[in-house]
C-alpha cells in the first residue's frame, strides 16, 4: 500500500493544467463499443480507473492504440462476448465502478450484456436500479443473481419508449442513452442528468450518427438509428480537479493559475468558492487565484449561516463537497456542509478533527464547520478512504505544521494524474513511498 509523506506549510506558485475529466472519460470509452469503426479520443487522463477500463476493453477484443499525449484510438470490430462470462472479466469489472456503462452499448449492439456488481468508492449506497429499469423500459429482460452479484440483460430488439427516471443519475442517463441510440423508434428520457459529462457523450454520439435532441436539458429525446460510425472526440478538463486546485490554493495561501479550464463548463463551481470568500479571477479560459491570507464565508441575506449543498447539475457537484468541507476549516465564519447524495462521504471528518479542525458531524449527510482563520492544523497519520476524501486530506496535510502521512493513496491515484509530481513542480513537498 503506497503512501504520501507531506510536509505542510509550503506555499506554491505557478501554473497547473487540469487533466482530462475522469467521469466523462469513463462514459466516452464505453461508447466506443457502439460501433465497429475507429473512434479517436483525446485528453484521456492517465489515472488508475481509466487505465483499468482501457485494459478491460482490450480484453473484450477492442483494438486499442496509444497515440501518445493522452490520445487513443479504439476499434471494436471484433468484440468477444464470451469474455463476459470469464472469471478475469468478473474480477476486472467488479473493481471498477465505470464498468457498469458497458452494458448499454453491448445491449444496443449485440442484444445482450453481463456484468458483476461494480466496485468504486465506498461512500454509501450506490444503487443501480435506474439503469436496469431504463433497460426494461426499452424492452430488455433483466435478471440478477444475488448469490454471485451478477447482472444479465438481454433483448432481441430494443424499442424506444418514454421514461421518467426516478433519479437524475449521471451514469444511469449515460447507460440508457447509449442503449437507446440503436433502439427502434423514439426514446424520451425525462429527469435525465445534464452534467457536462452527459452533454459531451451526447455530442460525440451525434457525431457518430445518433439523433439526439435536448442536449444540456433534463429532457433528452432520441430517435434510434440503424448503426453508428466513427468519431473524433476531445475530453473536457476535469472540473473536480479544477475545484480541488482552487481550494488547495486558498488553504495554502498560494498564488496559482489554473490553465485551460473550459470555464463556461464549470457551472456554479466558481461562484460557490466566491461564497466561501475565496478570490479568483477569470482570465480568458484560465483561473487566477491570488495569494490571500484569509477568506471569509458569506452569510445569507437574513444573516443565517451559509449552507453548501450538492445538487443535480447545474447545482454543485457532490464530488467537490469534501474539498469545500476541508477549505471551510481555515475560513473566517461557519458553514453547514450538506452532502445529500451519499451517506458515508463525510465520515472522513474524524481525521480533520484529529488535526484540530472544529467540525460537528450532525448526521451522515451534514457537518457544521466552525472556521478558524488562525487555525494551524496538526500533522497526523491517516488513510485515504476514497478519491475525493483522499484529496481533501492531502489539502489538509499541505496546511499542517509538520509532516503528515497518507496511506492508501491508490485511492487518490484512481482519480488524479501524477498529483504529487505536478504539485511538487510548483512548490509542494510530497514524497511517494
C-alpha positions, -999 to +999 in steps of 0.1 A: +000+000+000+017+032-012+018+064+009+024+101+007+047+119+031+036+155+031+055+185+046+029+211+054+032+249+053+047+252+018+034+279-004+030+271-041+034+294-070+030+287-107+007+271-133-013+239-132-030+223-162-060+201-153-062+166-166-090+153-188-123+147-170-124+112-153-162+110-152-165+119-188-138+096-200-155+066-183-186+072-204-168+080-237-146+049-235-177+027-230-194+043-260-166+030-284-184-004-282-213+010-301-196+009-335-171-013-354-155+018-368-125+036-354-130+062-326-103+086-316-104+101-281-081+129-269-071+142-235-077+109-217-063+112-182-036+087-172-052+075-139-059+041-125-096+039-131-093+049-168-063+026-174-083-003-159-112+004-182-089+006-212-074-028-202-109-042-199-119-030-234-087-046-248-096-079-231-131-076-247-114-076-281-113-038-288-082-028-307-066+000-287-037+021-299-020+047-277-011+076-299+007+095-271-001+126-250-035+113-239-048+103-273-060+068-281-078+051-310-103+024-303-119+000-328-145-025-315-149-046-347-142-080-331-158-079-296-156-112-278-188-116-259-177-149-244-152-130-223-181-116-203-186-150-187-149-154-176-135-150-141-110-125-155-138-102-167-157-105-134-126-096-114-118-066-135-153-052-139-160-057-102-131-035-093-143-005-114-175+015-110-174+027-145-176-008-159-214-007-154-216+016-185-205-011-209-239-027-205-259-001-225-236-002-256-233-041-256-271-044-252-278-020-280-253-035-305-253-072-296-286-077-277-270-090-245-247-079-218-235-093-185-218-075-156-209-081-119-218-057-093-193-029-099-167-016-074-157+020-068-156+043-037-172+031-005-193+062+001-227+046+009-254+030-011-249+035-049-279+016-063-282+007-100-320+004-102-322+034-125-300+017-151-320-015-153-354+000-150-344+021-181-333-010-200-365-028-191-385+002-204-366-003-237-378-039-238-349-058-223-352-087-199-332-083-167-320-109-142-299-105-111-281-134-094-278-123-058-256-152-048-229-141-073-239-104-076-242-108-113-264-089-138-278-103-171-296-081-196-309-094-230-331-081-258-337-092-293-346-057-304-347-026-282-378-005-286-379+032-279-401+043-250-409+072-227-394+071-193-392+093-162-361+085-143-365+080-106-333+099-100-311+121-123-284+096-123-254+106-144-242+070-151-278+058-155-286+085-180-254+077-200-261+040-200-297+043-211-288+069-237-262+046-252-287+018-253-314+040-269-294+053-298-297+020-316-332+012-304-361+012-328-382+043-326-382+073-302-370+073-267-378+102-243-358+104-211-372+129-186-354+138-154-322+130-173-289+141-158-275+170-178-239+174-165-213+184-190-202+148-190-236+138-204-236+167-228-201+156-241-213+120-245-244+131-265-224+154-287-200+125-296-228+102-302-244+127-326-210+129-345-212+091-347-246+094-364-270+093-335-302+115-335-304+132-301-321+165-291-325+183-258-287+180-251-280+201-220-315+198-206-332+172-184-354+161-213-335+141-239-352+128-270-335+101-290-346+088-324-330+054-329-307+047-359-296+015-375-259+019-369-232+043-358-199+053-373-165+065-360-158+099-345-130+121-331-136+134-295-117+156-270-125+152-233-131+184-213-107+194-184-117+178-151-139+202-132-133+183-100-096+188-103-101+225-111-122+228-079-096+209-059-068+232-071-089+263-062-094+250-026-058+239-023-045+274-034-067+292-009-058+269+021-020+271+014-021+308+007-006+302-027-007+321-060-018+297-087-030+300-123-051+270-135-048+269-173-073+259-199-102+252-175-131+253-201-145+279-177-180+280-193-184+243-184-177+248-147-212+259-139-217+271-103-183+260-090-165+294-092-195+311-076-196+285-048-159+293-040-167+330-041-193+324-013-165+308+007-147+341+004-120+328-020-108+352-045-104+340-081-103+358-114-112+345-148-085+353-174-097+341-207-101+303-202-077+304-172-084+309-135-060+330-114-061+326-076-040+352-058-022+346-025-047+355+002-040+354+039-076+349+049-110+343+034-144+348+050-175+327+044-206+347+034-238+346+052-273+345+037-292+378+034-310+373+066-278+367+085-281+329+088-253+305+084-242+296+049-251+262+035-231+245+008-250+215-006-247+193-036-274+190-062-280+177-097-265+198-124-265+228-127-262+225-089-229+219-072-213+185-080-212+162-050-176+153-059-164+186-045-182+185-012-152+170+005-130+199-007-154+226+004-155+209+039-118+210+044-114+245+030-140+258+055-118+247+084-094+276+079-120+302+069-134+330+089-170+321+097-191+289+097-208+268+072-232+238+070-220+212+046-249+191+033-239+160+013-273+148+001-264+120-023-241+097-003-245+088+034-209+078+040-189+105+022-185+128+053-171+101+076-135+112+068-140+143+090-127+124+121-092+128+106-097+165+102-109+167+138-078+149+149-058+176+131-076+203+151-104+213+128-137+223+145-163+202+129-196+188+142-208+158+123-246+163+126-256+131+108-243+110+079-253+138+055-245+170+073-215+186+090-211+220+106-177+235+101-167+263+126-140+280+106-109+295+123-087+317+102-058+313+126-061+275+127-028+257+124-037+221+116-017+194+133+002+168+113-011+132+116-011+097+100-043+089+081-057+066+054-075+078+022-110+062+022-120+073-013-108+095-042-123+128-032-118+125+006-082+115-002-076+148-020-093+167+008-069+150+033-040+158+010-050+195+011-053+194+049-018+178+051-003+205+029-016+231+055-004+212+086+025+222+108+049+194+101+049+160+083+018+141+077+014+106+062-014+095+040-018+058+034-038+040+006-030+067-019-041+043-047-075+058-040-061+093-050-043+078-080-076+064-092-088+100-100-058+123-100-029+120-125+006+124-111-008+147-084+024+147-064+047+154-094+025+183-106+022+199-072+059+194-063+068+213-095+052+245-081+065+242-046+047+215-027+067+188-007+050+155-013+071+123-012+056+090-025+068+059-007 
